[in-house]
Amino acid sequence: MSNTKSRSKDTYARRDHYQELTDSVVAALEAGTRPWQKPWNPDVAGGAAAPVNAATGHRYRGVNVLALGMSPLAFATEDPRWTTYKQANERGWQVRRGEKGTTVFFFKQLLVGDDSGSDEPDERGKRIPIMRSFTVFHASQIEGIPPFTPPRAAQPITERIDSVETIIRNSKAVVRIGGDRAFYSPATDHIQVPPAAAFHTPHDYAVTTLHECGHWSGAGHRLNRDLSGRFGSELYAKEELKAELASFFVGNILGLPTDVPNHASYLASWIRLLKNEKQELFRAAADAQKIADYLLAFHPDYGASTETTYAQDADSSDETFAEAA
């Protein structure tokens, strides 16, 4: 019996969640699909699809938006709620027998080598980032959970597009119209996009411009990322992945799809990148969340939501965690 328990613990300890999620994303990319793209018609979609914790109402962030968004359950209904087994049980809800959960990730900073009692590291201590993972279940897997009531009525597609325009306008980003390419130029600090008439739909124009705003956010006097990568380089692929995921995160909040057309070489470069660095997806998602927060702060209706804290979740989860990366 003891040997069986030991083997079970060893198997659990050897689970590499970085690798598992990265492998699932790589598999989708190799099949020619970006797994974060929404497979619905934006004109009839119910609205924002950002996943939330059913027990606390807090939005999941960063790589968890991707992890939960890849689940088929995310599109089975318009219900964005997820929760742990413990949280459901504490509220009298019951996860149905045989249901399979989805792994999400949270990070905490462990202060080691300092017994001063202070929360701030000094020469005697340092912070070590530790990842925690645990399992959540979608509302459709839970009996007894109250019916989902959207926090507000879904906006018409035109209003969701207007939200992107509000972000761009309030950011004071310089957007120049013309040509057949969409890009951000660090040298001149401007965004270039083709005329709106060149796009298939108005929301294609909006989300493409939003994607370039993601790159724009990386300037030295903004979020200060390295934008020196040339097309085809690893640095370029990393930046493009961050902007792509940031567009996805913002789209989840606004209720817009984020299908920004990219050359097939983007998929190939991301596959190489993720295969070589299993933690890059998590790093990219963390930076993408910072980009999304930065851009949403330019909208009066969404900026305040980026300041949400997650301390309450930690009190009722199955494992200890802090704010998602």
KEGUTOR-536372 format. One line per 2 residues: number of its first residue (from 1); their letters; for each residue x, y, z of N, C-alpha, C, O. Coordinates in steps of 0.2 Angstrom, whole numbers, plus 5000, padded with zeros to 4 digits. Each point is the difference from the previous one (the first is absolute). Layout:
BEGIN
NUM = a = X:Y:Z:X:Y:Z:X:Y:Z:X:Y:Z  ...;
# end
This chain:
BEGIN
1 = ms = 5004:4994:5000:4996:5006:5000:5004:5006:5000:4999:5005:4996  5006:4995:5008:5005:5006:5001:5003:5001:4993:5001:5006:4998;
3 = nt = 5001:4989:4999:5004:5001:4993:4995:5003:4995:5002:5004:4996  4992:4994:5004:4995:5003:4995:4999:5007:5002:5000:5004:4995;
5 = ks = 4999:4998:5011:4999:5007:5002:5006:5004:4997:5000:5005:4998  5006:4992:5003:5007:5003:4998:5000:5002:4993:5002:5005:4998;
7 = rs = 4996:4989:4998:5000:5001:4993:4995:5005:4998:5001:5004:4995  4993:4996:5008:4995:5005:4998:5002:5007:5001:4999:5005:4996;
9 = kd = 5005:4996:5010:5003:5007:5001:5005:5002:4996:5000:5006:4997  5004:4989:5001:5006:5002:4995:4997:5001:4993:5002:5005:4997;
11 = ty = 4992:4992:5001:4997:5001:4994:4998:5007:5000:5000:5004:4995  4996:4998:5010:4997:5007:5001:5006:5005:4999:4999:5005:4997;
13 = ar = 5006:4994:5007:5006:5005:5001:5003:5001:4993:5003:5005:4998  4997:4989:4998:5003:5001:4993:4996:5003:4995:5003:5002:4994;
15 = rd = 4991:5000:5007:4996:5003:4995:5003:5007:4999:5001:5004:5004  4999:4997:4989:5003:5006:4998:4995:5004:4997:4998:5000:4994;
17 = hy = 4998:5005:5010:4995:5004:4997:5002:5005:4995:4996:5001:4995  5010:5001:5005:5003:5005:4995:4999:4996:4993:4998:5002:4995;
19 = qe = 5005:4992:5006:5001:4996:4994:4993:4998:4997:4999:5000:4994  4996:4998:5011:4994:4997:4997:4996:5006:4997:4997:4998:4994;
21 = lt = 5002:5008:5008:4997:5005:4997:5003:5002:4994:4997:5001:4995  5010:4999:5005:5004:5002:4994:4999:4995:4994:4999:5002:4995;
23 = ds = 5001:4992:5007:4999:4995:4995:4993:5000:4997:4999:4999:4994  4996:5003:5010:4993:5000:4997:4999:5006:4995:4997:5000:4995;
25 = vv = 5007:5006:5007:5000:5005:4995:5004:4999:4994:4998:5002:4995  5008:4995:5006:5004:4998:4994:4996:4995:4995:5000:5001:4994;
27 = aa = 4996:4994:5009:4996:4996:4996:4995:5003:4996:4999:4999:4994  4998:5006:5009:4995:5004:4996:5003:5004:4995:4998:5001:4994;
29 = le = 5008:5002:5007:5004:5004:4995:5002:4996:4995:5000:5002:4994  5002:4992:5007:5003:4996:4995:4994:4997:4995:5001:4999:4995;
31 = ag = 4993:5001:5008:4994:4999:4996:4997:5006:4996:4995:5000:4997  5009:5006:5004:4998:5006:4996:4995:5004:5004:4997:5004:4997;
33 = tr = 5002:4995:5009:4995:5004:5004:5003:5003:5006:5004:4997:5004  4994:5010:4996:5002:5003:5007:4995:4999:5005:4994:5002:4999;
35 = pw = 5007:4994:5006:4995:4998:5004:4996:5005:5004:4995:4999:5004  5008:5007:4996:4996:5006:5004:4995:5003:4995:4997:5005:5003;
37 = qk = 5003:4994:4991:4995:5003:4996:4993:4998:5002:4998:4994:5000  4997:5010:5000:4993:4999:5002:4997:4997:4993:5000:5003:4995;
39 = pw = 4996:4991:5006:4997:4997:4994:4993:5002:4999:4996:4996:4998  5002:5011:5003:4993:5002:5000:5000:5006:4995:5004:5003:4999;
41 = np = 4989:4998:5000:4999:5006:4996:4999:5006:5004:4996:5000:5005  5008:5005:4995:5000:5006:5005:4993:5004:4999:4998:5003:5005;
43 = dv = 4998:4996:4990:4994:5004:4999:4995:4996:5005:4995:5004:5001  5005:4990:5000:4995:4997:5004:5003:4997:5007:4996:4997:5004;
45 = ag = 5010:5004:4997:5003:4998:5007:4997:5004:5006:4997:5005:4999  5002:4991:5006:4997:5003:5006:5004:5006:5003:4996:5004:5004;
47 = ga = 5010:4996:4995:5004:5006:5004:5006:4997:5002:5003:4995:4998  5000:5009:5007:5007:4998:5003:5000:4993:5002:4995:4998:5003;
49 = aa = 5011:4999:4996:5000:4993:5002:5006:4999:5005:5003:4994:5000  4999:5011:5003:5006:4999:5005:4998:4995:5005:4995:5001:5004;
51 = pv = 5009:4994:4998:4998:4995:5005:5000:5003:5007:5005:5004:5001  4991:4994:5003:4999:5003:5007:5000:4995:5005:4997:4994:4998;
53 = na = 5005:5007:5008:4999:4995:5005:4993:5001:5003:4998:5005:5002  4998:4989:4998:4993:5000:5002:4999:5002:5007:4995:5002:5002;
55 = at = 5010:4996:5002:4999:5002:5008:5002:5007:5001:4997:5003:5005  5008:5000:4992:5002:5007:5002:4998:5005:4995:5000:5006:5002;
57 = gh = 4998:4992:4992:4999:5005:4994:5006:5003:4997:4999:5004:4996  5007:4994:5007:5006:5003:4997:5002:4997:4993:4999:4994:4999;
59 = ry = 5003:5010:4997:5002:4997:4993:5007:4997:5001:5004:5002:5003  4996:4992:4993:5007:4997:4999:5004:5004:4995:4997:5004:4996;
61 = rg = 5010:4996:5005:5004:5004:4996:5006:4996:4997:5001:4995:5001  5002:5009:4995:5006:4997:4997:5000:4993:4996:4995:4999:4997;
63 = vn = 5009:4997:5005:5000:4993:4996:4994:4996:5002:4998:4996:4996  4998:5006:5010:4994:4996:5001:4995:5002:4995:4995:4996:4999;
65 = vl = 5004:5010:4999:4996:5002:4995:5000:4995:4994:4996:4998:4997  5011:5001:5001:5001:4995:4994:4999:4993:5002:4996:4997:4996;
67 = al = 5006:5001:5010:4998:4993:5002:4993:4998:5000:4998:4995:4998  4998:5010:5005:4993:4999:5000:4996:5001:4994:4995:4996:4998;
69 = gm = 5008:5009:4998:4997:5001:4993:5001:4994:4995:4996:5000:4995  5009:4996:5006:5001:4995:4996:4995:4994:5001:5000:4995:4996;
71 = sp = 4997:5005:5010:4996:4994:5002:4993:5001:4996:4997:5005:4999  5001:4989:4998:4993:5000:4996:4995:5003:5004:4995:5002:4998;
73 = la = 5005:4997:5009:4995:5002:5004:4999:5008:5000:4995:5002:5002  5010:5001:4996:5000:5008:5000:4995:5002:4995:4997:5006:5000;
75 = fa = 5002:4990:4995:4995:5002:4995:4994:4996:5000:4995:5001:4995  5004:4994:5010:4994:4996:5000:4994:5005:5001:4994:4998:4998;
77 = te = 5007:5007:5007:4994:5004:5001:5003:5007:5001:5006:5001:4998  4990:5004:5004:5003:5007:5001:5002:5001:5007:5001:5006:5002;
79 = dp = 4999:4989:5002:5002:5000:5007:5008:5000:5000:5003:4995:4998  5000:5011:5005:5007:5000:5001:5003:4998:5006:5006:5001:5002;
81 = rw = 4990:4995:5003:5002:4999:5006:5003:4993:5001:4998:4995:4997  5007:5006:5008:5004:4994:5001:5001:5000:5008:5000:5006:5003;
83 = tt = 5001:4988:5000:5002:5000:5007:5003:4994:5002:5000:4995:4997  5004:5005:5009:5003:4994:5002:4994:4995:5004:4995:5002:5001;
85 = yk = 5007:4992:4999:4996:4995:5004:4998:5003:5007:4994:4999:5002  5011:5003:5001:4999:5002:5007:4996:5006:5001:4995:5001:5004;
87 = qa = 5006:5004:4991:4995:5006:5000:4993:4998:4999:4996:5003:5003  5003:4992:4992:4993:4998:4998:4997:4997:5006:4994:5001:5002;
89 = ne = 5010:4994:5002:4997:4997:5005:4999:5004:5006:4994:4999:5003  5010:5006:4998:4998:5005:5006:4994:5004:4999:4997:5002:5004;
91 = rg = 5000:4998:4989:4994:5004:4999:4994:4995:4999:4995:5003:4997  5006:4991:5004:4995:4995:4999:4999:4998:4993:4995:4997:4998;
93 = wq = 5010:5004:4998:4999:4998:4993:5004:4993:4999:5004:4999:5004  4995:4998:4991:5003:4993:4999:5002:4999:4993:4997:5000:4996;
95 = vr = 5010:4999:5004:5003:4998:4993:4998:4993:4999:5000:4995:5004  4997:5004:4990:4997:4993:4998:5006:4995:5000:5005:5001:4998;
97 = rg = 4993:4993:5004:5005:4995:5000:5002:4998:4993:4996:5000:4995  5011:4999:5004:5003:4999:4994:5002:5006:4996:5003:4999:4995;
99 = ek = 4995:5007:5007:5002:5006:4996:5008:5001:5001:5003:4999:5005  5000:5003:4989:5007:5001:5000:5001:5008:5001:4997:5004:4996;
101 = gt = 5007:4998:5008:5002:5007:5001:5005:5002:4996:5003:4997:4996  4998:5010:5004:5005:5003:4996:5005:5004:5005:4998:5003:5005;
103 = tv = 5009:4996:4993:5005:5003:5004:5001:5007:4999:5000:5002:4994  5000:5002:5011:5002:5007:5000:5006:5001:5004:5002:4996:5004;
105 = ff = 5001:5010:4995:5007:5001:5003:5000:5007:5004:4997:5005:4997  5006:4995:5009:5001:5006:5003:5007:5000:5003:5003:4995:5001;
107 = fk = 4999:5011:5000:5007:5001:5002:5000:5004:5007:4996:5004:5001  5009:4994:5003:5001:5004:5006:5008:5001:5001:5004:4997:4997;
109 = ql = 4998:5008:5007:5007:5002:5001:5001:4998:5007:4997:5002:5005  5008:4993:4996:5002:4997:5006:5006:5004:5002:5005:5000:4997;
111 = lv = 4994:5003:5009:5006:5004:5003:5004:4995:5004:4998:4997:5005  5008:5002:4994:5005:4995:5003:5006:5004:5003:5002:5005:4997;
113 = gd = 5001:4992:5008:5006:5003:5003:4999:5006:5004:5005:5003:5001  4989:4999:5001:4999:5006:5004:4996:4999:5006:4994:4998:4998;
115 = ds = 5008:5002:5008:4995:4999:5006:4999:5006:5003:4998:5000:5006  5002:5006:4990:4999:5006:5004:4992:5002:5001:4998:5004:5004;
117 = gs = 4998:4992:4992:4993:5001:5001:4997:5005:4995:4994:5001:4999  5011:5002:4997:4998:5005:4995:4997:4996:4993:5003:4995:4999;
119 = de = 4993:5008:4998:4998:4998:4993:5004:5002:4995:5000:4997:4994  5005:5007:5007:5004:5003:4995:5007:4996:5000:5003:5000:5006;
121 = pd = 5000:4998:4989:5006:4996:5000:5006:5005:5001:4999:5006:4998  5006:4992:5005:5006:5004:5001:5006:4996:4999:4999:4994:4997;
123 = er = 5007:5008:5005:5006:4996:4999:5000:4993:5003:5004:4996:4998  4991:5003:5007:5000:4994:5004:4995:4995:4996:4999:4994:5002;
125 = gk = 4997:5008:4994:4995:4996:4997:4998:5002:4992:5002:5006:4998  4995:4990:4999:4998:5001:4993:4994:4997:4998:4998:4995:5004;
127 = ri = 4999:5007:4991:4993:4997:4998:5001:4995:4994:5004:5001:4996  4993:4993:5005:5001:4995:4995:4993:4998:4998:4995:4999:5003;
129 = pi = 5004:5002:4990:4993:4999:4997:4999:4992:5000:5004:4996:4998  4990:5003:5005:4998:4993:5000:4993:4999:4996:4995:5004:5002;
131 = mr = 5004:4991:4994:4994:4999:4996:4996:4995:5004:5002:4995:5003  4991:5007:4998:4995:4995:5003:4995:4998:4994:4998:5005:4997;
133 = sf = 5000:4989:5003:4995:4998:4995:4994:4997:5004:5001:4997:5005  4993:5003:4993:4995:4997:5003:4994:4999:4994:5001:5003:4995;
135 = tv = 4994:4993:5007:4995:4998:4995:4994:5004:5001:4997:5001:5006  5000:5002:4989:4993:5003:5000:4995:4996:4995:5002:4997:4996;
137 = fh = 4992:5004:5006:4995:4997:4996:4995:5006:4997:4999:5005:5003  4999:4994:4991:4995:5005:4997:4993:4999:5003:4998:4995:5003;
139 = as = 4999:5010:4997:4993:5001:5003:4995:4994:4997:4996:4998:5004  5005:5000:4990:4996:4995:4997:5002:4993:5003:4996:4995:4998;
141 = qi = 5009:5004:5006:5002:4994:5003:4997:5000:5007:5002:4995:5003  4995:5010:4999:4998:5000:5007:4993:5001:5001:4996:5004:4997;
143 = eg = 5001:4991:5007:4993:5000:5002:4999:5005:5006:5004:5000:5005  4990:5003:4995:4998:5005:5005:5003:5007:5000:4998:5004:5003;
145 = ip = 5006:4997:4992:5003:5007:4999:4994:5004:4997:4997:4998:4996  5003:5008:5007:4994:5005:4998:5001:5001:4992:5005:5000:4997;
147 = pf = 4989:5002:5000:5001:5002:4993:5004:5006:4999:5000:5004:5004  5003:4996:4990:5005:5006:4999:4996:5006:4998:4996:4999:4995;
149 = tp = 5005:5006:5008:4997:5007:4998:5006:5004:4998:5004:5002:5004  4996:5000:4989:5005:5005:4998:5000:5006:5004:4995:5003:5002;
151 = pr = 5011:5000:4999:5001:5006:5004:4996:5006:4997:4998:5005:5003  5002:4995:4990:4996:5005:4997:4999:4997:4993:5003:4995:4998;
153 = aa = 4992:5008:4999:4998:4998:4993:5006:5001:4995:5004:5004:5000  4996:4991:4996:5005:5000:4995:5000:5006:4995:4994:5002:4998;
155 = qp = 5011:5001:5001:5000:5006:4995:4999:4998:4993:5003:4995:4998  4994:5009:4998:5000:4999:4993:5007:5000:4997:5005:5003:5003;
157 = it = 4997:4993:4992:5006:5000:4997:5003:5007:4999:5006:5001:5000  4990:5004:4998:5002:5007:4998:5003:5003:5006:5005:5004:5000;
159 = er = 4992:4995:5006:5002:5003:5006:5007:4997:5003:5004:5003:5003  4996:4990:4995:5007:4997:5002:5005:5002:4996:5006:5001:5002;
161 = id = 4993:5001:4992:5005:5003:4995:5002:5007:5003:5005:5002:5000  4989:5001:5002:5002:5007:5003:5004:5000:5006:5004:5005:5001;
163 = sv = 4996:4990:5003:5004:4999:5006:5007:5000:4998:5005:5003:5003  4997:4993:4991:5007:5000:4997:5002:5007:4998:5005:5002:5002;
165 = et = 4990:5002:4995:5002:5007:4998:5001:5004:5006:5004:5005:4999  4992:4994:5006:5001:5004:5006:5007:4999:5003:5003:5005:5002;
167 = ii = 4999:4989:4998:5007:4998:5003:5005:5003:4996:5005:5003:5002  4995:4997:4991:5005:5003:4995:5000:5007:5001:5005:5003:5000;
169 = rn = 4989:5000:5000:4999:5008:5001:5003:5002:5006:5004:5005:5000  4994:4992:5006:5003:5002:5006:5007:4999:5002:5004:5003:5003;
171 = sk = 4999:4992:4993:5007:4998:5001:5004:5006:4996:5006:5000:5002  4991:5003:4994:5004:5005:4996:5005:4997:4995:5005:5004:4998;
173 = av = 4994:4990:5001:5005:4997:4995:4999:5003:4993:4994:5001:4998  5012:5000:4999:4999:5003:4993:4999:4994:4995:5004:4996:4999;
175 = vr = 4990:5004:4998:4998:4995:4995:5000:5004:4993:4996:5004:4999  5008:4993:4997:5000:5003:4993:4996:4995:4995:5001:4994:5001;
177 = ig = 4995:5008:4995:4996:4996:4995:5003:5000:4993:5002:5005:4997  4999:4989:5001:5003:4999:4993:5004:4994:4999:5003:4997:5004;
179 = gd = 4998:5001:4989:5004:4995:4999:4996:4993:5001:4994:5000:5001  5010:4995:4998:4997:4993:5000:5003:4996:5006:4999:4994:5000;
181 = ra = 5004:5009:5005:5003:4997:5005:4998:5003:5007:4999:5006:5000  5000:4990:5005:4999:5002:5007:5006:4999:5004:5003:4994:5000;
183 = fy = 5000:5011:5003:5006:4999:5004:5001:5006:5005:4996:5005:5000  5008:4994:5005:5002:5006:5005:5007:5001:4998:5004:4995:5000;
185 = sp = 4998:5011:5000:5007:5002:4999:5003:5003:5006:4998:5006:5002  5007:4991:5001:5003:5003:5006:5004:5006:4999:5000:5004:5004;
187 = at = 5003:4996:4989:5004:5006:4999:4996:5007:5000:5002:5005:5002  4992:4994:4995:4995:5006:5000:4995:5000:5005:4996:5005:5000;
189 = dh = 5003:4990:5004:4995:4999:5005:4993:5001:4997:4996:5004:5002  5003:4993:4992:4993:5001:4997:4998:4993:4998:5003:4995:4998;
191 = iq = 4990:5004:5001:4997:4994:4998:4997:5001:4993:4997:5006:4998  5004:4990:4997:4998:5000:4994:4995:4995:4998:5002:4994:5001;
193 = vp = 4992:5007:4996:4996:4995:4998:4997:5002:4994:4999:5006:4998  4999:4989:4998:4996:5002:4993:4993:5003:5002:4998:5000:5005;
195 = pa = 4999:5003:4989:4994:5003:5001:4995:4995:5003:5000:4994:4998  4995:5009:5005:4995:4995:5003:4996:4996:4994:4998:4995:5001;
197 = aa = 5001:5008:4994:4997:4997:4994:5004:4994:4998:4997:4996:4996  5009:5003:5005:5004:4995:4998:4999:4993:5004:5002:4995:4999;
199 = fh = 4994:5006:5007:4999:4995:5004:4993:4997:4999:4996:5003:4997  5003:4990:5004:4994:4997:4999:4994:5002:5004:4995:5001:4997;
201 = tp = 5007:5001:5009:4994:5003:5005:5003:5005:5004:5006:5001:5001  4990:5003:5002:5003:5006:5004:5003:4997:5006:5005:5003:5003;
203 = hd = 4993:4991:5000:5003:4997:5006:5007:4998:4998:5005:5000:5004  4996:4998:4990:5007:4998:4998:5005:5006:5000:5006:4999:5002;
205 = ya = 4991:5006:4996:5005:5006:5000:5001:5002:5007:5006:5002:5002  4989:4998:5003:5001:5002:5007:5005:4995:5003:5004:5003:5004;
207 = vt = 4995:4991:4995:5005:4995:5004:5007:5000:4997:5005:4999:5004  4995:5002:4990:5007:5001:4997:5004:5006:5003:5005:5000:5002;
209 = tl = 4991:5006:4998:5003:5006:5003:5002:4999:5008:5005:5002:5002  4990:4994:5001:5001:4998:5007:5007:4996:5001:5004:5001:5004;
211 = he = 4997:4994:4991:5006:4996:5000:5006:5004:5000:5005:4999:5004  4995:5006:4991:5006:5005:5000:5001:5004:5006:5005:5002:5001;
213 = cg = 4989:5000:5002:5001:5004:5006:5003:4995:5005:5004:5003:5005  4996:4991:4995:5003:4995:5005:5008:5002:4999:5004:5000:5005;
215 = hw = 4998:5000:4988:5007:5001:4999:5002:5007:5002:5005:5001:5003  4991:5004:4996:5001:5007:5002:5001:5001:5007:5004:5004:5003;
217 = sg = 4993:4991:5001:5000:5001:5008:5007:4998:5002:5002:5002:5006  5002:4995:4990:5007:4998:5002:5005:5005:4999:5006:4999:5002;
219 = ag = 4993:5007:4996:5005:5005:5000:5003:5002:5006:4997:4998:5006  5009:5004:4994:5004:5001:5006:4997:5005:5005:5001:4999:5006;
221 = hr = 4995:5006:4992:4996:5004:5005:4993:4997:5002:4997:5004:5003  5002:4990:4995:4994:4997:5002:5001:4994:5004:5002:5000:5006;
223 = ln = 4998:4994:4991:5001:4994:5004:5007:4997:4999:5002:4996:5003  5002:5007:4992:5007:4999:5000:5002:4993:4998:5003:4997:5004;
225 = rd = 4994:5000:4990:5003:4994:4998:5005:5001:4995:5000:5005:4997  5003:4989:5001:5005:5001:4995:4997:4999:4993:4998:4994:4999;
227 = ls = 5002:5011:4997:4996:4999:4994:5005:5000:4994:4998:5002:4994  5008:4996:5007:5005:5001:4995:5001:4994:4996:5004:4999:4995;
229 = gr = 4992:4996:5006:5000:4993:4996:4998:5001:4993:4995:5004:4998  5009:4993:4997:4998:5000:4993:4995:4995:4998:5000:4995:5004;
231 = fg = 4997:5006:4991:4995:4994:4998:5004:4994:4999:5005:5000:4997  4992:4994:5006:5003:4994:4999:5005:4998:5006:5001:4994:5001;
233 = se = 5000:5011:5003:5005:4999:5006:4995:4997:5006:4994:5001:5000  5010:4996:5005:4996:4998:5006:4997:5005:5004:4995:5000:5002;
235 = ly = 5009:5006:4998:4997:5006:5004:4994:5003:4997:4995:5002:5003  5005:4998:4990:4994:5002:4996:4994:4995:5002:4995:5003:5001;
237 = ak = 5006:4991:4999:4995:4995:5001:4997:5001:5007:4994:4999:5001  5011:5002:5004:4997:5001:5007:4996:5006:5000:4995:5000:5004;
239 = ee = 5007:5006:4993:4996:5006:5001:4993:4999:4996:4995:5002:5002  5005:4994:4992:4994:4999:4997:4995:4996:5003:4994:5001:5000;
241 = lk = 5009:4994:5004:4996:4996:5004:4996:5004:5006:4995:4999:5001  5009:5005:5002:4998:5004:5005:4994:5005:4998:4995:5000:5003;
243 = ae = 5006:5003:4991:4995:5004:4997:4994:4996:4998:4994:5003:5001  5007:4991:4997:4994:4996:4998:4996:4998:5006:4994:5001:5000;
245 = la = 5009:4997:5005:4997:4998:5006:4996:5006:5004:4995:4999:5002  5009:5007:4997:4997:5006:5003:4993:5002:4997:4995:5002:5003;
247 = sf = 5005:4997:4990:4994:5001:4996:4995:4996:5002:4994:5002:5001  5008:4991:5000:4995:4995:5003:4997:5002:5007:4994:4999:5001;
249 = fv = 5010:5003:5003:4998:5002:5007:4995:5006:5000:4995:5000:5003  5007:5005:4993:4996:5006:4999:4993:4998:4997:4995:5002:5002;
251 = gn = 5006:4994:4993:4994:4998:4996:4995:4996:5005:4994:5001:4999  5009:4995:5006:4995:4996:5005:4996:5005:5004:4995:4999:5001;
253 = il = 5008:5007:5001:4997:5005:5004:4995:5004:4996:4994:5001:5002  5008:5000:4992:4995:5005:4996:4995:4996:4996:4995:5002:4998;
255 = gl = 5006:4991:5001:4995:4996:4997:5001:5000:4992:4996:4999:4996  5011:5002:5002:5001:5000:4993:5005:4994:4999:5004:4998:5004;
257 = pt = 4995:4999:4990:5005:4995:4997:5006:5003:4999:5001:5006:4999  5005:4990:5001:5006:5003:4999:5004:4997:4994:5006:4998:5001;
259 = dv = 4990:5000:4994:5003:4996:4994:5004:5005:4996:4998:5002:4995  5008:5000:5007:5005:5005:4996:5003:4995:4995:5004:4996:5002;
261 = pn = 4995:5006:4992:5004:4995:4995:5007:5001:5000:5003:5005:5000  5000:4989:5001:5008:5000:5000:5002:4995:4995:4997:4995:4998;
263 = ha = 5009:5006:4999:5003:4996:4995:5002:4993:5004:5001:5000:5006  4999:4995:4990:5001:4993:5003:5007:5000:5003:5000:4995:5005;
265 = sy = 5004:5009:4993:5007:5000:5004:4999:5001:5007:5005:4998:5004  4990:5006:4998:4999:5002:5007:4999:4993:5004:5003:4999:5005;
267 = la = 4993:4997:4992:4998:4994:5004:5007:4995:5000:5001:4998:5006  5003:5002:4989:5006:4996:5000:5005:5003:5005:5003:4996:5004;
269 = sw = 4997:5011:4997:5005:5003:5004:4998:4998:5007:5004:4999:5005  4989:5002:4997:4998:4998:5007:5001:4993:5002:5002:4999:5005;
271 = ir = 4997:4997:4990:5001:4993:5001:5007:4998:5002:5002:4997:5005  5003:5006:4991:5007:4999:5002:5002:5003:5007:5003:4997:5004;
273 = ll = 4994:5009:4997:5001:5004:5006:4998:4996:5006:5003:4999:5005  4991:4998:4995:4997:4997:5006:5003:4993:5001:5000:4997:5005;
275 = kn = 5002:5000:4989:5003:4993:5001:5007:5001:5003:5002:4996:5004  5001:5009:4995:5007:5002:5003:5000:5002:5007:5004:4999:5004;
277 = ek = 4990:5005:4998:5000:5003:5006:4993:4998:5003:4995:5004:4999  5004:4991:5005:4993:4998:5003:4997:5006:5004:4994:5000:5001;
279 = qe = 5010:5004:5002:4997:5005:5004:4999:5007:4997:4997:5004:5003  5004:4996:4990:4999:5006:4997:4993:5002:4999:4998:5006:5000;
281 = lf = 4998:4989:4999:4992:5001:5000:4998:5004:5006:4996:5005:5000  5007:4993:5006:4998:5003:5006:5003:5007:5001:4996:5005:5002;
283 = ra = 5010:4996:4996:5003:5007:5000:4996:5004:4995:4999:5006:5001  5000:4992:4993:4996:5004:4995:4993:5002:5003:4998:5005:4999;
285 = aa = 4999:4990:5004:4993:5002:5002:5000:5005:5006:4996:5004:5001  5010:4995:5003:5000:5005:5006:5001:5007:4997:4997:5005:5002;
287 = da = 5008:4996:4993:5001:5006:4996:4993:5003:4997:4999:5006:5000  4998:4989:4997:4994:5002:4996:4995:5002:5005:4996:5005:4998;
289 = qk = 5003:4993:5008:4995:5002:5005:5002:5007:5002:4996:5004:5000  5011:4998:5000:5002:5007:5002:4998:5004:4994:4997:5006:5001;
291 = ia = 5004:4992:4993:4998:5004:4994:4992:5001:5000:4998:5006:4999  4998:4989:5002:4993:5000:5000:4998:5005:5006:4995:5005:4999;
293 = dy = 5008:4995:5007:4998:5004:5005:5001:5008:4998:4997:5004:5002  5009:4996:4995:5002:5007:4998:4995:5003:4995:4999:5006:5001;
295 = ll = 4999:4990:4994:4996:5003:4995:4993:5001:5003:4997:5005:4998  5000:4990:5006:4994:5001:5003:4999:5006:5004:4995:5003:5001;
297 = af = 5011:4999:5002:4999:5006:5005:4999:5006:4996:4998:5005:5003  5002:4995:4990:4998:5006:4997:4993:5000:4998:4997:5005:4997;
299 = hp = 4999:4990:5006:4993:5000:4999:4996:5001:5007:5002:4996:5004  4994:5009:4997:4997:5002:5006:4996:4994:5003:5000:5000:5006;
301 = dy = 4997:4996:4990:4996:4994:5002:5004:4994:5002:4997:4996:5004  5009:5004:4994:5004:4993:5001:5006:5001:5004:5003:4995:5002;
303 = ga = 5000:5011:4998:5006:5001:5003:5000:4998:5008:5005:4997:5002  4990:5005:5001:4999:4998:5007:5001:4993:5002:5002:4997:5005;
305 = st = 4995:4999:4990:5000:4992:5001:5007:4997:5000:5001:4995:5002  5004:5009:4995:5006:4997:5000:5004:5000:5006:5005:4997:5001;
307 = et = 4992:5007:5004:5003:5000:5007:4998:4995:5005:5001:5000:5005  4994:4995:4992:4998:4995:5004:5005:4996:5004:5005:4998:4997;
309 = ty = 4994:5000:5009:5005:4996:5004:4997:4993:5001:4994:4999:4999  5010:4996:5003:4998:4994:5000:5001:4996:5007:4999:4994:5001;
311 = aq = 5001:5011:5004:5002:4997:5007:4994:4996:5002:5001:4995:5004  4993:5007:4995:4994:4996:5002:5000:4993:4997:4998:4995:5004;
313 = da = 5004:5004:4990:5000:4993:4997:5005:4996:5004:4999:4994:5000  5007:5009:5002:5004:4995:5004:4998:4997:5006:5002:4995:5002;
315 = ds = 4993:5008:5001:4997:4998:5006:4995:4994:4999:4999:4996:5005  4999:5003:4989:4995:4995:4999:5002:4995:4994:4996:4996:4998;
317 = sd = 5010:5004:5000:5003:4996:4995:5002:4993:5003:5001:5000:5006  5001:4996:4989:5002:4993:5003:5008:5001:5001:5002:4995:5004;
319 = et = 5001:5010:4994:5007:5001:5001:5002:5007:5001:4996:5004:4998  5009:4998:5005:5002:5007:5001:5002:5003:4993:5004:4997:4996;
321 = fa = 4994:5009:5003:5002:5003:4994:5000:5008:5001:4996:5002:5004  5007:5001:4992:5000:5008:4999:4997:5002:4993:4997:4995:4997;
323 = ea = 5004:5011:5001:4997:5002:4994:5003:4996:4994:5006:4999:5000  4990:5000:4995:5003:4996:4995:5005:5004:4996:4999:5006:5000;
325 = a = 5005:4991:4996:5005:5003:4996:4997:5003:4994:5003:5003:4996;
# end
